[in-house]
């Protein structure tokens, strides 16, 4: 299997999810340290990095060395070879020493990023702006070419150099929001790839259409328990997407 490294000397990081009655989550983690923080730059699979259309990463690999340096090297390599660099900060407070360090590290990578997905909390941490619309504009001003802020049940806002647009989410009863952000962003990046365009080439209405599809993915995800079992199928996603375009 390409891209998978096994090290018997370290533990696999484990994540525990506690659900509230409305499907919201609290996370706790077990790291001693975790294998996810141990990857070295010398272990990066250069063939994969040299032949990828989108390189996506989050901030969890930025929390500790040597994974932090390996992440930076992977981003630089993929970018050199023309990959679109996608970033989801995915802030988990308990994995950082403190919020100040988290904000500094999460901001450090922004100059390399082409397209970003944040929650309202993460957009505030990255920009200091309390309104997601202003935070998205700030991210565009930092030379990111497409910024998306997810708003939970209210859908998402999309910002490009052309302006700002909103994509409402379909109403539903949320059972478990675990994996909703991943479903959303996976859907968005799929539509981006389908367009054949880079983020800087997207028209605002095209970026919004990506968000509409992404909302369909997330809406279906939150109606089932468990992150992986709740990932939506193609037919149901297309039906909901077409209904809400």
ABEGO torsion letter per residue (X at the ends): XBGBBBBAABBBBBBBBBBBAAGBBBBBBBBOBBAAAABBAAABBAAAAAABABBBBBAAAAABOAAAAAAAAAAAAAAAAGBBBBBBAGBBAAABABAAAAAAAAAAAAAABABBBBBAAAAAAAAGBABAAAAAAAAAAAGBABBBBBAEAAEBBBBBAAEBBBBBBBBBBBABABGAAAAAAAAAAAAAAAAGBBAAABBAAAAAAAAAAAAAAAAAAAABBEAAAABBBAAAAAAAAAAAX
